[in-house]
Amino acid sequence: MLTPSVRYEFYMSGCHTYYYLGDDSVNFHRCDEGTISVNGVNADNMFSLAKSALCGDQPLFAELSTSKKNLAYAREMVVALNNFIDNSHNPEQTKDD
């Protein structure tokens, strides 16, 4: 028997989006419209979301502005990813999925 599927859609233009590790949540916040929280999104899921947004079939770069802020964010992400790779690459401790 198939289980029912539920889909909720919200539109919040110009919202601030953030991930909170404390309760494994992705949050969409806009002062005048409140907050939508999606809980149960662990760090591996969030990393997969970022990979899909940046490296998937339709990466977001075609629509991303090249503002100074976004370029600074990109540089910050490159440093963070390089640090993660440099500090995690130990064949004896690397987990295979």
Backbone atoms as SQL, in Angstrom:
CREATE TABLE atoms (id INTEGER PRIMARY KEY, chain TEXT, resi INTEGER, resn TEXT, atom TEXT, x REAL, y REAL, z REAL);
INSERT INTO atoms VALUES
  (1, 'A', 1, 'MET', 'N', 0.842, -1.181, 0.000),
  (2, 'A', 1, 'MET', 'CA', 0.000, 0.000, 0.000),
  (3, 'A', 1, 'MET', 'C', 0.889, 1.247, 0.000),
  (4, 'A', 2, 'LEU', 'N', 0.563, 2.194, -0.847),
  (5, 'A', 2, 'LEU', 'CA', 1.319, 3.436, -0.915),
  (6, 'A', 2, 'LEU', 'C', 0.912, 4.369, 0.212),
  (7, 'A', 3, 'THR', 'N', 1.892, 5.032, 0.785),
  (8, 'A', 3, 'THR', 'CA', 1.589, 6.007, 1.816),
  (9, 'A', 3, 'THR', 'C', 1.270, 7.343, 1.165),
  (10, 'A', 4, 'PRO', 'N', 0.397, 8.113, 1.762),
  (11, 'A', 4, 'PRO', 'CA', 0.050, 9.406, 1.166),
  (12, 'A', 4, 'PRO', 'C', 1.241, 10.360, 1.164),
  (13, 'A', 5, 'SER', 'N', 1.274, 11.208, 0.191),
  (14, 'A', 5, 'SER', 'CA', 2.338, 12.199, 0.057),
  (15, 'A', 5, 'SER', 'C', 1.750, 13.577, 0.326),
  (16, 'A', 6, 'VAL', 'N', 2.480, 14.371, 1.075),
  (17, 'A', 6, 'VAL', 'CA', 2.027, 15.718, 1.390),
  (18, 'A', 6, 'VAL', 'C', 3.078, 16.702, 0.904),
  (19, 'A', 7, 'ARG', 'N', 2.636, 17.784, 0.293),
  (20, 'A', 7, 'ARG', 'CA', 3.552, 18.818, -0.173),
  (21, 'A', 7, 'ARG', 'C', 2.998, 20.174, 0.264),
  (22, 'A', 8, 'TYR', 'N', 3.847, 20.929, 0.926),
  (23, 'A', 8, 'TYR', 'CA', 3.481, 22.276, 1.337),
  (24, 'A', 8, 'TYR', 'C', 4.314, 23.258, 0.524),
  (25, 'A', 9, 'GLU', 'N', 3.717, 24.296, 0.039),
  (26, 'A', 9, 'GLU', 'CA', 4.444, 25.323, -0.700),
  (27, 'A', 9, 'GLU', 'C', 4.172, 26.676, -0.064),
  (28, 'A', 10, 'PHE', 'N', 5.243, 27.453, 0.102),
  (29, 'A', 10, 'PHE', 'CA', 5.156, 28.795, 0.651),
  (30, 'A', 10, 'PHE', 'C', 5.957, 29.719, -0.250),
  (31, 'A', 11, 'TYR', 'N', 5.564, 30.955, -0.312),
  (32, 'A', 11, 'TYR', 'CA', 6.325, 31.946, -1.071),
  (33, 'A', 11, 'TYR', 'C', 6.704, 33.064, -0.116),
  (34, 'A', 12, 'MET', 'N', 7.999, 33.253, 0.079),
  (35, 'A', 12, 'MET', 'CA', 8.515, 34.305, 0.949),
  (36, 'A', 12, 'MET', 'C', 9.637, 35.015, 0.200),
  (37, 'A', 13, 'SER', 'N', 9.308, 36.020, -0.546),
  (38, 'A', 13, 'SER', 'CA', 10.302, 36.762, -1.322),
  (39, 'A', 13, 'SER', 'C', 11.241, 37.524, -0.392),
  (40, 'A', 14, 'GLY', 'N', 12.534, 37.452, -0.683),
  (41, 'A', 14, 'GLY', 'CA', 13.504, 38.225, 0.081),
  (42, 'A', 14, 'GLY', 'C', 13.723, 37.757, 1.494),
  (43, 'A', 15, 'CYS', 'N', 13.509, 36.488, 1.749),
  (44, 'A', 15, 'CYS', 'CA', 13.676, 36.003, 3.122),
  (45, 'A', 15, 'CYS', 'C', 15.138, 35.678, 3.419),
  (46, 'A', 16, 'HIS', 'N', 15.465, 35.682, 4.681),
  (47, 'A', 16, 'HIS', 'CA', 16.785, 35.282, 5.172),
  (48, 'A', 16, 'HIS', 'C', 16.706, 33.789, 5.469),
  (49, 'A', 17, 'THR', 'N', 17.635, 33.010, 4.946),
  (50, 'A', 17, 'THR', 'CA', 17.621, 31.559, 5.130),
  (51, 'A', 17, 'THR', 'C', 18.853, 31.149, 5.919),
  (52, 'A', 18, 'TYR', 'N', 18.649, 30.277, 6.896),
  (53, 'A', 18, 'TYR', 'CA', 19.799, 29.805, 7.670),
  (54, 'A', 18, 'TYR', 'C', 19.564, 28.387, 8.170),
  (55, 'A', 19, 'TYR', 'N', 20.656, 27.707, 8.462),
  (56, 'A', 19, 'TYR', 'CA', 20.640, 26.354, 9.018),
  (57, 'A', 19, 'TYR', 'C', 21.035, 26.442, 10.484),
  (58, 'A', 20, 'TYR', 'N', 20.287, 25.755, 11.337),
  (59, 'A', 20, 'TYR', 'CA', 20.600, 25.745, 12.764),
  (60, 'A', 20, 'TYR', 'C', 20.887, 24.314, 13.194),
  (61, 'A', 21, 'LEU', 'N', 22.159, 24.051, 13.539),
  (62, 'A', 21, 'LEU', 'CA', 22.593, 22.717, 13.919),
  (63, 'A', 21, 'LEU', 'C', 21.935, 22.259, 15.223),
  (64, 'A', 22, 'GLY', 'N', 21.578, 23.208, 16.097),
  (65, 'A', 22, 'GLY', 'CA', 21.019, 22.869, 17.409),
  (66, 'A', 22, 'GLY', 'C', 19.762, 22.016, 17.348),
  (67, 'A', 23, 'ASP', 'N', 18.926, 22.230, 16.347),
  (68, 'A', 23, 'ASP', 'CA', 17.723, 21.410, 16.207),
  (69, 'A', 23, 'ASP', 'C', 17.576, 20.838, 14.795),
  (70, 'A', 24, 'ASP', 'N', 18.703, 20.788, 14.074),
  (71, 'A', 24, 'ASP', 'CA', 18.696, 20.257, 12.711),
  (72, 'A', 24, 'ASP', 'C', 17.575, 20.875, 11.879),
  (73, 'A', 25, 'SER', 'N', 17.612, 22.204, 11.759),
  (74, 'A', 25, 'SER', 'CA', 16.525, 22.858, 11.035),
  (75, 'A', 25, 'SER', 'C', 17.040, 23.824, 9.983),
  (76, 'A', 26, 'VAL', 'N', 16.280, 23.914, 8.903),
  (77, 'A', 26, 'VAL', 'CA', 16.473, 24.934, 7.887),
  (78, 'A', 26, 'VAL', 'C', 15.355, 25.940, 8.134),
  (79, 'A', 27, 'ASN', 'N', 15.716, 27.201, 8.209),
  (80, 'A', 27, 'ASN', 'CA', 14.756, 28.241, 8.581),
  (81, 'A', 27, 'ASN', 'C', 14.705, 29.327, 7.522),
  (82, 'A', 28, 'PHE', 'N', 13.502, 29.750, 7.230),
  (83, 'A', 28, 'PHE', 'CA', 13.251, 30.821, 6.270),
  (84, 'A', 28, 'PHE', 'C', 12.552, 31.921, 7.049),
  (85, 'A', 29, 'HIS', 'N', 13.185, 33.087, 7.156),
  (86, 'A', 29, 'HIS', 'CA', 12.677, 34.129, 8.032),
  (87, 'A', 29, 'HIS', 'C', 12.512, 35.447, 7.279),
  (88, 'A', 30, 'ARG', 'N', 11.391, 36.064, 7.501),
  (89, 'A', 30, 'ARG', 'CA', 11.145, 37.414, 7.022),
  (90, 'A', 30, 'ARG', 'C', 10.347, 38.116, 8.113),
  (91, 'A', 31, 'CYS', 'N', 10.844, 39.240, 8.563),
  (92, 'A', 31, 'CYS', 'CA', 10.267, 39.922, 9.725),
  (93, 'A', 31, 'CYS', 'C', 8.763, 40.132, 9.606),
  (94, 'A', 32, 'ASP', 'N', 8.306, 40.568, 8.434),
  (95, 'A', 32, 'ASP', 'CA', 6.893, 40.878, 8.298),
  (96, 'A', 32, 'ASP', 'C', 6.027, 39.662, 7.964),
  (97, 'A', 33, 'GLU', 'N', 6.651, 38.502, 7.692),
  (98, 'A', 33, 'GLU', 'CA', 5.878, 37.317, 7.354),
  (99, 'A', 33, 'GLU', 'C', 6.137, 36.145, 8.292),
  (100, 'A', 34, 'GLY', 'N', 7.014, 36.308, 9.272),
  (101, 'A', 34, 'GLY', 'CA', 7.280, 35.238, 10.217),
  (102, 'A', 34, 'GLY', 'C', 8.391, 34.306, 9.757),
  (103, 'A', 35, 'THR', 'N', 8.377, 33.085, 10.277),
  (104, 'A', 35, 'THR', 'CA', 9.424, 32.108, 10.026),
  (105, 'A', 35, 'THR', 'C', 8.814, 30.759, 9.675),
  (106, 'A', 36, 'ILE', 'N', 9.417, 30.084, 8.734),
  (107, 'A', 36, 'ILE', 'CA', 9.078, 28.698, 8.428),
  (108, 'A', 36, 'ILE', 'C', 10.298, 27.879, 8.795),
  (109, 'A', 37, 'SER', 'N', 10.123, 26.874, 9.638),
  (110, 'A', 37, 'SER', 'CA', 11.218, 25.995, 10.049),
  (111, 'A', 37, 'SER', 'C', 10.930, 24.581, 9.578),
  (112, 'A', 38, 'VAL', 'N', 11.946, 23.942, 9.017),
  (113, 'A', 38, 'VAL', 'CA', 11.857, 22.542, 8.624),
  (114, 'A', 38, 'VAL', 'C', 12.877, 21.797, 9.471),
  (115, 'A', 39, 'ASN', 'N', 12.392, 21.016, 10.425),
  (116, 'A', 39, 'ASN', 'CA', 13.269, 20.307, 11.352),
  (117, 'A', 39, 'ASN', 'C', 13.581, 18.905, 10.843),
  (118, 'A', 40, 'GLY', 'N', 14.650, 18.333, 11.375),
  (119, 'A', 40, 'GLY', 'CA', 15.042, 16.980, 11.008),
  (120, 'A', 40, 'GLY', 'C', 15.999, 16.929, 9.830),
  (121, 'A', 41, 'VAL', 'N', 16.579, 18.062, 9.469),
  (122, 'A', 41, 'VAL', 'CA', 17.539, 18.129, 8.367),
  (123, 'A', 41, 'VAL', 'C', 18.933, 18.104, 8.989),
  (124, 'A', 42, 'ASN', 'N', 19.581, 16.929, 8.967),
  (125, 'A', 42, 'ASN', 'CA', 20.883, 16.845, 9.614),
  (126, 'A', 42, 'ASN', 'C', 21.980, 17.451, 8.737),
  (127, 'A', 43, 'ALA', 'N', 23.181, 17.508, 9.264),
  (128, 'A', 43, 'ALA', 'CA', 24.288, 18.158, 8.566),
  (129, 'A', 43, 'ALA', 'C', 24.593, 17.486, 7.219),
  (130, 'A', 44, 'ASP', 'N', 24.504, 16.158, 7.146),
  (131, 'A', 44, 'ASP', 'CA', 24.745, 15.469, 5.880),
  (132, 'A', 44, 'ASP', 'C', 23.688, 15.847, 4.842),
  (133, 'A', 45, 'ASN', 'N', 22.422, 15.966, 5.276),
  (134, 'A', 45, 'ASN', 'CA', 21.358, 16.390, 4.362),
  (135, 'A', 45, 'ASN', 'C', 21.587, 17.810, 3.873),
  (136, 'A', 46, 'MET', 'N', 22.011, 18.688, 4.775),
  (137, 'A', 46, 'MET', 'CA', 22.249, 20.083, 4.410),
  (138, 'A', 46, 'MET', 'C', 23.421, 20.191, 3.440),
  (139, 'A', 47, 'PHE', 'N', 24.450, 19.389, 3.653),
  (140, 'A', 47, 'PHE', 'CA', 25.600, 19.378, 2.753),
  (141, 'A', 47, 'PHE', 'C', 25.184, 18.903, 1.366),
  (142, 'A', 48, 'SER', 'N', 24.322, 17.904, 1.311),
  (143, 'A', 48, 'SER', 'CA', 23.808, 17.401, 0.036),
  (144, 'A', 48, 'SER', 'C', 22.967, 18.465, -0.669),
  (145, 'A', 49, 'LEU', 'N', 22.199, 19.227, 0.090),
  (146, 'A', 49, 'LEU', 'CA', 21.413, 20.332, -0.478),
  (147, 'A', 49, 'LEU', 'C', 22.333, 21.371, -1.109),
  (148, 'A', 50, 'ALA', 'N', 23.395, 21.731, -0.407),
  (149, 'A', 50, 'ALA', 'CA', 24.351, 22.711, -0.935),
  (150, 'A', 50, 'ALA', 'C', 25.015, 22.185, -2.203),
  (151, 'A', 51, 'LYS', 'N', 25.378, 20.911, -2.212),
  (152, 'A', 51, 'LYS', 'CA', 25.994, 20.298, -3.387),
  (153, 'A', 51, 'LYS', 'C', 25.035, 20.350, -4.574),
  (154, 'A', 52, 'SER', 'N', 23.768, 20.031, -4.338),
  (155, 'A', 52, 'SER', 'CA', 22.771, 20.068, -5.415),
  (156, 'A', 52, 'SER', 'C', 22.589, 21.477, -5.967),
  (157, 'A', 53, 'ALA', 'N', 22.572, 22.458, -5.073),
  (158, 'A', 53, 'ALA', 'CA', 22.385, 23.843, -5.507),
  (159, 'A', 53, 'ALA', 'C', 23.566, 24.352, -6.320),
  (160, 'A', 54, 'LEU', 'N', 24.761, 23.903, -5.975),
  (161, 'A', 54, 'LEU', 'CA', 25.968, 24.404, -6.627),
  (162, 'A', 54, 'LEU', 'C', 26.465, 23.538, -7.777),
  (163, 'A', 55, 'CYS', 'N', 26.185, 22.242, -7.728),
  (164, 'A', 55, 'CYS', 'CA', 26.794, 21.318, -8.695),
  (165, 'A', 55, 'CYS', 'C', 25.777, 20.450, -9.429),
  (166, 'A', 56, 'GLY', 'N', 24.504, 20.640, -9.210),
  (167, 'A', 56, 'GLY', 'CA', 23.486, 19.799, -9.823),
  (168, 'A', 56, 'GLY', 'C', 23.296, 20.080, -11.307),
  (169, 'A', 57, 'ASP', 'N', 22.262, 19.483, -11.882),
  (170, 'A', 57, 'ASP', 'CA', 21.971, 19.644, -13.307),
  (171, 'A', 57, 'ASP', 'C', 21.710, 21.098, -13.691),
  (172, 'A', 58, 'GLN', 'N', 21.131, 21.849, -12.765),
  (173, 'A', 58, 'GLN', 'CA', 20.857, 23.269, -13.018),
  (174, 'A', 58, 'GLN', 'C', 21.404, 24.094, -11.856),
  (175, 'A', 59, 'PRO', 'N', 22.734, 24.286, -11.808),
  (176, 'A', 59, 'PRO', 'CA', 23.311, 25.044, -10.694),
  (177, 'A', 59, 'PRO', 'C', 22.796, 26.478, -10.676),
  (178, 'A', 60, 'LEU', 'N', 22.764, 27.043, -9.513),
  (179, 'A', 60, 'LEU', 'CA', 22.170, 28.367, -9.326),
  (180, 'A', 60, 'LEU', 'C', 22.997, 29.517, -9.883),
  (181, 'A', 61, 'PHE', 'N', 24.191, 29.245, -10.373),
  (182, 'A', 61, 'PHE', 'CA', 25.075, 30.316, -10.826),
  (183, 'A', 61, 'PHE', 'C', 24.507, 31.145, -11.970),
  (184, 'A', 62, 'ALA', 'N', 23.653, 30.559, -12.792),
  (185, 'A', 62, 'ALA', 'CA', 23.063, 31.302, -13.914),
  (186, 'A', 62, 'ALA', 'C', 22.211, 32.472, -13.425),
  (187, 'A', 63, 'GLU', 'N', 21.690, 32.355, -12.220),
  (188, 'A', 63, 'GLU', 'CA', 20.826, 33.410, -11.676),
  (189, 'A', 63, 'GLU', 'C', 21.452, 34.169, -10.510),
  (190, 'A', 64, 'LEU', 'N', 22.625, 33.757, -10.076),
  (191, 'A', 64, 'LEU', 'CA', 23.290, 34.381, -8.932),
  (192, 'A', 64, 'LEU', 'C', 23.998, 35.658, -9.363),
  (193, 'A', 65, 'SER', 'N', 23.761, 36.726, -8.634),
  (194, 'A', 65, 'SER', 'CA', 24.438, 37.985, -8.970),
  (195, 'A', 65, 'SER', 'C', 25.903, 37.914, -8.543),
  (196, 'A', 66, 'THR', 'N', 26.730, 38.679, -9.219),
  (197, 'A', 66, 'THR', 'CA', 28.158, 38.729, -8.880),
  (198, 'A', 66, 'THR', 'C', 28.458, 39.936, -7.999),
  (199, 'A', 67, 'SER', 'N', 27.605, 40.133, -7.014),
  (200, 'A', 67, 'SER', 'CA', 27.810, 41.244, -6.087),
  (201, 'A', 67, 'SER', 'C', 29.051, 40.987, -5.230),
  (202, 'A', 68, 'LYS', 'N', 29.590, 42.051, -4.664),
  (203, 'A', 68, 'LYS', 'CA', 30.754, 41.914, -3.780),
  (204, 'A', 68, 'LYS', 'C', 30.440, 40.963, -2.628),
  (205, 'A', 69, 'LYS', 'N', 29.212, 41.041, -2.116),
  (206, 'A', 69, 'LYS', 'CA', 28.804, 40.185, -1.001),
  (207, 'A', 69, 'LYS', 'C', 28.833, 38.715, -1.415),
  (208, 'A', 70, 'ASN', 'N', 28.271, 38.396, -2.580),
  (209, 'A', 70, 'ASN', 'CA', 28.252, 37.002, -3.026),
  (210, 'A', 70, 'ASN', 'C', 29.646, 36.481, -3.334),
  (211, 'A', 71, 'LEU', 'N', 30.505, 37.319, -3.906),
  (212, 'A', 71, 'LEU', 'CA', 31.879, 36.897, -4.159),
  (213, 'A', 71, 'LEU', 'C', 32.632, 36.651, -2.851),
  (214, 'A', 72, 'ALA', 'N', 32.376, 37.474, -1.846),
  (215, 'A', 72, 'ALA', 'CA', 32.987, 37.252, -0.524),
  (216, 'A', 72, 'ALA', 'C', 32.461, 35.950, 0.085),
  (217, 'A', 73, 'TYR', 'N', 31.162, 35.686, -0.061),
  (218, 'A', 73, 'TYR', 'CA', 30.588, 34.428, 0.428),
  (219, 'A', 73, 'TYR', 'C', 31.244, 33.237, -0.267),
  (220, 'A', 74, 'ALA', 'N', 31.449, 33.334, -1.592),
  (221, 'A', 74, 'ALA', 'CA', 32.059, 32.246, -2.353),
  (222, 'A', 74, 'ALA', 'C', 33.478, 31.971, -1.858),
  (223, 'A', 75, 'ARG', 'N', 34.240, 33.025, -1.626),
  (224, 'A', 75, 'ARG', 'CA', 35.603, 32.849, -1.114),
  (225, 'A', 75, 'ARG', 'C', 35.586, 32.191, 0.263),
  (226, 'A', 76, 'GLU', 'N', 34.648, 32.606, 1.099),
  (227, 'A', 76, 'GLU', 'CA', 34.505, 32.029, 2.439),
  (228, 'A', 76, 'GLU', 'C', 34.156, 30.538, 2.344),
  (229, 'A', 77, 'MET', 'N', 33.285, 30.170, 1.395),
  (230, 'A', 77, 'MET', 'CA', 32.910, 28.766, 1.211),
  (231, 'A', 77, 'MET', 'C', 34.099, 27.930, 0.745),
  (232, 'A', 78, 'VAL', 'N', 34.907, 28.482, -0.166),
  (233, 'A', 78, 'VAL', 'CA', 36.084, 27.762, -0.664),
  (234, 'A', 78, 'VAL', 'C', 37.047, 27.485, 0.483),
  (235, 'A', 79, 'VAL', 'N', 37.285, 28.470, 1.327),
  (236, 'A', 79, 'VAL', 'CA', 38.178, 28.284, 2.479),
  (237, 'A', 79, 'VAL', 'C', 37.611, 27.222, 3.417),
  (238, 'A', 80, 'ALA', 'N', 36.315, 27.293, 3.714),
  (239, 'A', 80, 'ALA', 'CA', 35.691, 26.322, 4.618),
  (240, 'A', 80, 'ALA', 'C', 35.751, 24.912, 4.042),
  (241, 'A', 81, 'LEU', 'N', 35.480, 24.761, 2.737),
  (242, 'A', 81, 'LEU', 'CA', 35.550, 23.437, 2.108),
  (243, 'A', 81, 'LEU', 'C', 36.975, 22.897, 2.103),
  (244, 'A', 82, 'ASN', 'N', 37.937, 23.746, 1.790),
  (245, 'A', 82, 'ASN', 'CA', 39.341, 23.304, 1.815),
  (246, 'A', 82, 'ASN', 'C', 39.763, 22.892, 3.214),
  (247, 'A', 83, 'ASN', 'N', 39.336, 23.639, 4.227),
  (248, 'A', 83, 'ASN', 'CA', 39.644, 23.265, 5.614),
  (249, 'A', 83, 'ASN', 'C', 39.014, 21.923, 5.972),
  (250, 'A', 84, 'PHE', 'N', 37.773, 21.719, 5.556),
  (251, 'A', 84, 'PHE', 'CA', 37.088, 20.448, 5.818),
  (252, 'A', 84, 'PHE', 'C', 37.847, 19.290, 5.170),
  (253, 'A', 85, 'ILE', 'N', 38.214, 19.465, 3.911),
  (254, 'A', 85, 'ILE', 'CA', 38.936, 18.410, 3.186),
  (255, 'A', 85, 'ILE', 'C', 40.294, 18.159, 3.827),
  (256, 'A', 86, 'ASP', 'N', 41.047, 19.225, 4.095),
  (257, 'A', 86, 'ASP', 'CA', 42.387, 19.086, 4.670),
  (258, 'A', 86, 'ASP', 'C', 42.357, 18.428, 6.048),
  (259, 'A', 87, 'ASN', 'N', 41.334, 18.740, 6.846),
  (260, 'A', 87, 'ASN', 'CA', 41.254, 18.214, 8.208),
  (261, 'A', 87, 'ASN', 'C', 40.554, 16.858, 8.281),
  (262, 'A', 88, 'SER', 'N', 39.943, 16.416, 7.191),
  (263, 'A', 88, 'SER', 'CA', 39.177, 15.169, 7.205),
  (264, 'A', 88, 'SER', 'C', 39.822, 14.053, 6.416),
  (265, 'A', 89, 'HIS', 'N', 40.796, 14.354, 5.613),
  (266, 'A', 89, 'HIS', 'CA', 41.357, 13.321, 4.741),
  (267, 'A', 89, 'HIS', 'C', 42.346, 12.447, 5.500),
  (268, 'A', 90, 'ASN', 'N', 41.806, 11.430, 6.096),
  (269, 'A', 90, 'ASN', 'CA', 42.596, 10.402, 6.752),
  (270, 'A', 90, 'ASN', 'C', 41.986, 9.073, 6.330),
  (271, 'A', 91, 'PRO', 'N', 42.630, 8.354, 5.395),
  (272, 'A', 91, 'PRO', 'CA', 42.039, 7.115, 4.867),
  (273, 'A', 91, 'PRO', 'C', 41.620, 6.121, 5.942),
  (274, 'A', 92, 'GLU', 'N', 42.273, 6.148, 7.086),
  (275, 'A', 92, 'GLU', 'CA', 41.912, 5.206, 8.153),
  (276, 'A', 92, 'GLU', 'C', 40.620, 5.604, 8.829),
  (277, 'A', 93, 'GLN', 'N', 40.248, 6.896, 8.785),
  (278, 'A', 93, 'GLN', 'CA', 39.037, 7.347, 9.450),
  (279, 'A', 93, 'GLN', 'C', 37.904, 7.690, 8.499),
  (280, 'A', 94, 'THR', 'N', 38.166, 7.762, 7.195),
  (281, 'A', 94, 'THR', 'CA', 37.147, 8.124, 6.225),
  (282, 'A', 94, 'THR', 'C', 36.122, 7.007, 6.120),
  (283, 'A', 95, 'LYS', 'N', 34.838, 7.382, 6.215),
  (284, 'A', 95, 'LYS', 'CA', 33.751, 6.406, 6.146),
  (285, 'A', 95, 'LYS', 'C', 33.283, 6.284, 4.694),
  (286, 'A', 96, 'ASP', 'N', 33.049, 5.061, 4.281),
  (287, 'A', 96, 'ASP', 'CA', 32.467, 4.809, 2.967),
  (288, 'A', 96, 'ASP', 'C', 30.953, 4.719, 3.101),
  (289, 'A', 97, 'ASP', 'N', 30.255, 5.336, 2.164),
  (290, 'A', 97, 'ASP', 'CA', 28.783, 5.256, 2.191),
  (291, 'A', 97, 'ASP', 'C', 28.299, 4.104, 1.343);
